[in-house]
Amino acid sequence: MTEPQLIATVNELDPWFESSHQRPTFLFKHSLTCPVSMAAYKEYLSFINEQAGTTEASYTLIEIQNARPVSAEIATRTAIRHQSPQAILLHHGKPVWNASHWSIKVTTLAEALNDAS
């Protein structure tokens, strides 16, 4: 199973924004205590595993309870209001798509990646 890369500090964000110039990058904000977030996270993991070996996208995970400053910095850099759960797709250093709550599905993630490619 492919796992998203955990981002725990604000300093760890820069490489992901930079790498989005070479490949689309998903930022996934996850609440460890919310059942809706758990459902969205399962969709995200299913999507990642469906994409394994078929795309050059990158996948991250921000655990909100452990990385609130990271979440706030993402909101500042992208001008997208924080929500949890939330998926943001970066391409060429900028957000090109985002969704939250029940809108995070394997199909919507796949459509976003396809549109960005």
KOLVEXKE-899722 format. One record per residue: z, y, x of N, C-alpha, C, CB in turn; chain. Coordinates in pm, whole numbers, plus 50000, padded with zeros to 5 digits. Glycine has a CB too. Layout:
{{Z; Y; X}; {Z; Y; X}; {Z; Y; X}; {Z; Y; X}; A};
...
***
This chain:
{{50000; 49882; 50084}; {50000; 50000; 50000}; {50000; 50124; 50088}; {50121; 50000; 49905}; A};
{{49912; 50216; 50060}; {49906; 50343; 50131}; {50013; 50436; 50073}; {49764; 50408; 50120}; A};
{{50084; 50503; 50159}; {50190; 50595; 50116}; {50151; 50738; 50149}; {50325; 50558; 50183}; A};
{{50186; 50834; 50062}; {50164; 50974; 50097}; {50260; 51015; 50208}; {50183; 51065; 49974}; A};
{{50222; 51115; 50285}; {50304; 51164; 50396}; {50407; 51265; 50344}; {50215; 51229; 50506}; A};
{{50532; 51240; 50374}; {50641; 51325; 50330}; {50641; 51458; 50407}; {50775; 51253; 50346}; A};
{{50651; 51568; 50334}; {50667; 51700; 50394}; {50808; 51745; 50361}; {50558; 51804; 50342}; A};
{{50889; 51767; 50463}; {51030; 51801; 50441}; {51066; 51944; 50483}; {51117; 51705; 50516}; A};
{{50981; 52007; 50566}; {51011; 52143; 50613}; {50889; 52233; 50598}; {51058; 52141; 50760}; A};
{{50914; 52361; 50588}; {50805; 52459; 50576}; {50711; 52450; 50696}; {50862; 52602; 50562}; A};
{{50765; 52430; 50815}; {50681; 52421; 50936}; {50581; 52306; 50929}; {50768; 52404; 51058}; A};
{{50612; 52204; 50852}; {50522; 52090; 50839}; {50402; 52118; 50748}; {50598; 51970; 50786}; A};
{{50403; 52230; 50677}; {50293; 52264; 50587}; {50166; 52306; 50661}; {50335; 52375; 50494}; A};
{{50180; 52382; 50769}; {50063; 52437; 50838}; {49957; 52332; 50872}; {50107; 52505; 50964}; A};
{{49994; 52218; 50931}; {49890; 52119; 50964}; {49815; 52068; 50841}; {49953; 52003; 51037}; A};
{{49883; 52061; 50727}; {49816; 52012; 50607}; {49717; 52115; 50552}; {49920; 51976; 50499}; A};
{{49754; 52242; 50556}; {49660; 52345; 50514}; {49541; 52348; 50609}; {49730; 52484; 50509}; A};
{{49567; 52332; 50739}; {49459; 52328; 50839}; {49368; 52207; 50819}; {49517; 52327; 50980}; A};
{{49428; 52091; 50799}; {49347; 51969; 50785}; {49261; 51972; 50659}; {49437; 51846; 50784}; A};
{{49299; 52056; 50562}; {49218; 52063; 50440}; {49081; 52126; 50466}; {49292; 52144; 50333}; A};
{{49062; 52184; 50585}; {48930; 52235; 50622}; {48837; 52119; 50659}; {48941; 52335; 50741}; A};
{{48894; 52007; 50702}; {48814; 51888; 50735}; {48806; 51789; 50620}; {48873; 51819; 50857}; A};
{{48913; 51781; 50539}; {48914; 51685; 50428}; {49003; 51740; 50316}; {48965; 51545; 50475}; A};
{{48968; 51711; 50192}; {49054; 51754; 50082}; {49195; 51697; 50099}; {48995; 51710; 49946}; A};
{{49294; 51777; 50061}; {49434; 51739; 50080}; {49511; 51761; 49951}; {49498; 51819; 50196}; A};
{{49577; 51655; 49905}; {49662; 51664; 49787}; {49806; 51694; 49828}; {49655; 51535; 49704}; A};
{{49866; 51793; 49763}; {50008; 51820; 49774}; {50070; 51774; 49642}; {50038; 51974; 49805}; A};
{{50168; 51687; 49649}; {50232; 51637; 49527}; {50380; 51671; 49529}; {50211; 51484; 49512}; A};
{{50422; 51753; 49433}; {50563; 51791; 49419}; {50628; 51695; 49320}; {50579; 51941; 49372}; A};
{{50736; 51632; 49364}; {50800; 51525; 49286}; {50949; 51549; 49273}; {50774; 51389; 49350}; A};
{{50998; 51544; 49150}; {51142; 51549; 49125}; {51195; 51406; 49125}; {51174; 51621; 48990}; A};
{{51296; 51382; 49204}; {51354; 51249; 49216}; {51436; 51208; 49094}; {51441; 51242; 49339}; A};
{{51463; 51301; 49004}; {51549; 51272; 48889}; {51480; 51280; 48754}; {51664; 51366; 48890}; A};
{{51354; 51314; 48751}; {51283; 51337; 48626}; {51194; 51218; 48590}; {51199; 51465; 48636}; A};
{{51207; 51162; 48470}; {51123; 51050; 48430}; {50974; 51087; 48418}; {51172; 50995; 48299}; A};
{{50945; 51209; 48377}; {50805; 51253; 48370}; {50746; 51258; 48511}; {50793; 51393; 48301}; A};
{{50823; 51307; 48606}; {50778; 51312; 48744}; {50756; 51171; 48799}; {50879; 51387; 48831}; A};
{{50843; 51077; 48763}; {50825; 50939; 48809}; {50696; 50880; 48753}; {50946; 50852; 48766}; A};
{{50665; 50909; 48630}; {50541; 50859; 48570}; {50420; 50919; 48643}; {50535; 50893; 48419}; A};
{{50425; 51050; 48671}; {50315; 51115; 48743}; {50304; 51061; 48884}; {50335; 51267; 48746}; A};
{{50416; 51036; 48948}; {50416; 50981; 49084}; {50352; 50842; 49087}; {50560; 50974; 49141}; A};
{{50379; 50760; 48988}; {50316; 50627; 48979}; {50164; 50641; 48964}; {50375; 50546; 48859}; A};
{{50121; 50738; 48885}; {49977; 50765; 48871}; {49918; 50807; 49006}; {49951; 50876; 48765}; A};
{{49989; 50894; 49076}; {49946; 50943; 49207}; {49933; 50827; 49306}; {50045; 51048; 49261}; A};
{{50033; 50740; 49310}; {50028; 50625; 49400}; {49914; 50530; 49363}; {50161; 50549; 49397}; A};
{{49892; 50509; 49235}; {49780; 50425; 49192}; {49647; 50485; 49236}; {49782; 50407; 49038}; A};
{{49635; 50616; 49220}; {49514; 50685; 49263}; {49492; 50670; 49413}; {49521; 50834; 49226}; A};
{{49597; 50692; 49491}; {49586; 50679; 49637}; {49539; 50539; 49674}; {49722; 50709; 49704}; A};
{{49595; 50439; 49612}; {49557; 50302; 49645}; {49417; 50267; 49599}; {49656; 50206; 49585}; A};
{{49373; 50326; 49489}; {49233; 50307; 49447}; {49137; 50371; 49546}; {49211; 50365; 49306}; A};
{{49179; 50480; 49608}; {49094; 50553; 49702}; {49096; 50497; 49844}; {49135; 50698; 49705}; A};
{{49192; 50411; 49872}; {49210; 50359; 50009}; {49079; 50307; 50065}; {49316; 50247; 50011}; A};
{{49038; 50362; 50178}; {48916; 50319; 50244}; {48788; 50376; 50187}; {48909; 50173; 50239}; A};
{{48797; 50453; 50078}; {48675; 50505; 50017}; {48658; 50655; 50033}; {48675; 50471; 49872}; A};
{{48759; 50724; 50081}; {48750; 50869; 50091}; {48823; 50919; 50215}; {48807; 50936; 49966}; A};
{{48795; 51037; 50250}; {48860; 51100; 50365}; {48964; 51202; 50320}; {48757; 51167; 50455}; A};
{{49023; 51182; 50205}; {49126; 51275; 50158}; {49260; 51244; 50223}; {49140; 51267; 50005}; A};
{{49348; 51345; 50222}; {49485; 51328; 50272}; {49580; 51344; 50154}; {49518; 51432; 50385}; A};
{{49695; 51278; 50165}; {49791; 51275; 50055}; {49931; 51304; 50106}; {49787; 51138; 49983}; A};
{{49999; 51399; 50041}; {50134; 51435; 50082}; {50231; 51420; 49965}; {50138; 51579; 50135}; A};
{{50358; 51427; 49998}; {50466; 51418; 49899}; {50574; 51520; 49937}; {50525; 51273; 49893}; A};
{{50614; 51599; 49839}; {50724; 51693; 49857}; {50831; 51654; 49756}; {50678; 51844; 49839}; A};
{{50945; 51608; 49802}; {51057; 51574; 49715}; {51136; 51702; 49690}; {51148; 51461; 49778}; A};
{{51126; 51752; 49569}; {51178; 51885; 49537}; {51326; 51900; 49573}; {51159; 51912; 49389}; A};
{{51408; 51803; 49540}; {51551; 51815; 49566}; {51582; 51825; 49715}; {51625; 51696; 49506}; A};
{{51496; 51770; 49799}; {51519; 51769; 49944}; {51438; 51875; 50018}; {51486; 51634; 50000}; A};
{{51350; 51946; 49947}; {51261; 52040; 50016}; {51225; 52159; 49927}; {51133; 51969; 50061}; A};
{{51324; 52221; 49868}; {51298; 52338; 49782}; {51225; 52450; 49855}; {51428; 52391; 49726}; A};
{{51259; 52481; 49981}; {51185; 52586; 50052}; {51036; 52551; 50069}; {51248; 52610; 50188}; A};
{{51004; 52425; 50084}; {50864; 52382; 50096}; {50791; 52410; 49965}; {50854; 52231; 50134}; A};
{{50854; 52373; 49856}; {50795; 52398; 49725}; {50772; 52547; 49701}; {50883; 52341; 49615}; A};
{{50870; 52627; 49735}; {50855; 52772; 49719}; {50744; 52827; 49807}; {50988; 52843; 49751}; A};
{{50732; 52778; 49928}; {50626; 52824; 50019}; {50488; 52785; 49967}; {50647; 52767; 50160}; A};
{{50477; 52668; 49910}; {50349; 52626; 49852}; {50311; 52721; 49739}; {50356; 52480; 49800}; A};
{{50407; 52755; 49654}; {50380; 52848; 49544}; {50334; 52983; 49599}; {50505; 52866; 49456}; A};
{{50396; 53029; 49706}; {50358; 53157; 49766}; {50217; 53150; 49825}; {50458; 53196; 49875}; A};
{{50190; 53046; 49903}; {50059; 53035; 49970}; {49943; 53011; 49874}; {50064; 52922; 50071}; A};
{{49970; 52942; 49765}; {49861; 52907; 49673}; {49852; 53000; 49553}; {49877; 52766; 49625}; A};
{{49957; 53079; 49529}; {49968; 53164; 49410}; {49966; 53080; 49282}; {49853; 53267; 49407}; A};
{{50016; 52957; 49292}; {50029; 52868; 49177}; {50178; 52853; 49150}; {49960; 52728; 49202}; A};
{{50220; 52891; 49030}; {50360; 52884; 48991}; {50413; 52742; 49005}; {50380; 52935; 48848}; A};
{{50533; 52729; 49060}; {50593; 52597; 49081}; {50618; 52525; 48949}; {50724; 52610; 49157}; A};
{{50584; 52399; 48948}; {50620; 52307; 48841}; {50651; 52173; 48906}; {50506; 52294; 48733}; A};
{{50718; 52088; 48832}; {50747; 51955; 48884}; {50748; 51858; 48767}; {50884; 51951; 48960}; A};
{{50666; 51757; 48777}; {50575; 51723; 48886}; {50455; 51816; 48888}; {50530; 51577; 48875}; A};
{{50393; 51822; 49006}; {50275; 51906; 49021}; {50187; 51850; 49132}; {50315; 52053; 49052}; A};
{{50058; 51848; 49106}; {49960; 51808; 49207}; {49868; 51926; 49232}; {49878; 51682; 49161}; A};
{{49846; 51955; 49359}; {49757; 52064; 49401}; {49659; 52006; 49502}; {49837; 52185; 49463}; A};
{{49531; 52032; 49482}; {49429; 51988; 49576}; {49384; 52108; 49658}; {49310; 51923; 49503}; A};
{{49400; 52095; 49790}; {49353; 52197; 49884}; {49219; 52155; 49940}; {49456; 52221; 49998}; A};
{{49129; 52252; 49956}; {49002; 52227; 50023}; {48964; 52357; 50094}; {48890; 52181; 49921}; A};
{{48935; 52346; 50223}; {48905; 52463; 50305}; {49020; 52564; 50303}; {48776; 52530; 50257}; A};
{{49143; 52510; 50302}; {49261; 52594; 50311}; {49305; 52662; 50183}; {49239; 52696; 50411}; A};
{{49236; 52635; 50074}; {49267; 52702; 49947}; {49284; 52600; 49835}; {49156; 52802; 49911}; A};
{{49364; 52634; 49735}; {49377; 52543; 49620}; {49249; 52547; 49536}; {49500; 52581; 49534}; A};
{{49197; 52430; 49503}; {49076; 52422; 49421}; {49103; 52355; 49286}; {48967; 52346; 49495}; A};
{{49224; 52299; 49272}; {49260; 52231; 49148}; {49411; 52211; 49148}; {49185; 52094; 49134}; A};
{{49469; 52212; 49028}; {49610; 52176; 49015}; {49637; 52126; 48875}; {49701; 52296; 49048}; A};
{{49741; 52045; 48864}; {49783; 51991; 48735}; {49932; 51965; 48741}; {49704; 51861; 48698}; A};
{{49993; 51954; 48625}; {50135; 51924; 48622}; {50165; 51829; 48506}; {50219; 52053; 48609}; A};
{{50282; 51774; 48512}; {50336; 51688; 48409}; {50240; 51578; 48367}; {50375; 51770; 48290}; A};
{{50216; 51565; 48236}; {50135; 51453; 48185}; {49987; 51467; 48216}; {50153; 51442; 48035}; A};
{{49945; 51577; 48274}; {49804; 51594; 48313}; {49772; 51526; 48446}; {49769; 51741; 48322}; A};
{{49874; 51476; 48514}; {49852; 51406; 48641}; {49826; 51259; 48611}; {49975; 51423; 48738}; A};
{{49702; 51222; 48615}; {49657; 51085; 48587}; {49559; 51042; 48695}; {49591; 51076; 48446}; A};
{{49541; 50913; 48708}; {49444; 50861; 48804}; {49308; 50927; 48780}; {49433; 50707; 48794}; A};
{{49268; 50937; 48654}; {49135; 50991; 48622}; {49123; 51138; 48657}; {49106; 50971; 48474}; A};
{{49227; 51218; 48629}; {49217; 51362; 48659}; {49220; 51386; 48809}; {49331; 51440; 48591}; A};
{{49299; 51307; 48882}; {49301; 51319; 49028}; {49165; 51283; 49086}; {49411; 51228; 49088}; A};
{{49105; 51177; 49035}; {48973; 51134; 49083}; {48866; 51238; 49053}; {48934; 51000; 49019}; A};
{{48870; 51295; 48936}; {48773; 51400; 48899}; {48787; 51521; 48992}; {48792; 51444; 48752}; A};
{{48911; 51559; 49019}; {48934; 51674; 49107}; {48880; 51648; 49246}; {49084; 51706; 49114}; A};
{{48906; 51529; 49298}; {48857; 51496; 49431}; {48705; 51491; 49434}; {48914; 51363; 49478}; A};
{{48646; 51435; 49332}; {48499; 51429; 49323}; {48439; 51569; 49318}; {48456; 51348; 49199}; A};
{{48499; 51657; 49241}; {48449; 51794; 49230}; {48462; 51870; 49362}; {48523; 51869; 49121}; A};
{{48565; 51838; 49440}; {48588; 51908; 49567}; {48497; 51858; 49678}; {48732; 51893; 49609}; A};
{{48446; 51737; 49663}; {48364; 51676; 49770}; {48221; 51724; 49767}; {48366; 51525; 49759}; A};
***
